[in-house]
Amino acid sequence: MEFSDLIVEMTRAISLGDGSGAAACFTEDGVYHDVFYGDFPKPDIPRMVSDYFHRDAERFKWDVYNPMSDGHVGYARYVFSYSAKLAGAEGKRGIFEGVAVCELSQGLISSYREVANAATGLHMLGFSPERLDKIVSREVSELVGRSEVVSHLDG
């Protein structure tokens, strides 16, 4: 399957609550690295969709723009939104934008991660500064833990 079709199928399945359909877009050892909820290997992707995404939100919309791939890595810009079901944010709409970064193998996703502007959407949902700090701190830990970042830590 072409990357452009694969990324649209994955996002469509997640938006519709079809965890098995989303998981089908991944290799057997594939992992979905979620900005908020952590890492989910392929067998856990259906649970991620039902027990996290659709537990905490509804009315998903996920538009994909400019998907491109060299066959090994795929990138796609996106705008993602939902209405929150979280306590204190019920019904508020959060809008996020970012870039999906997918490692590919045999026409499927072996690793999905995002470079996302999460602060805008979380602010729209009314997250407190303390809650935003917790999320950003986790993102910092993940970033500085990557091998390609080590040389940047010394300036």
Secondary structure, DSSP 8 states (H G I E B T S, - for coil): --HHHHHHHHHHHHHHT-HHHHHTTEEEEEEEEETTTEEEEGGGHHHHIIIIIHHHEEEEEEEEEEEEE-SSEEEEEEEEEEEE-STTTTT-EEEEEEEEEEEEETTEEEEEEEEEEHHHHHHHTT--HHHHHHHHHHHHHHHHTSGGGGGGTT-
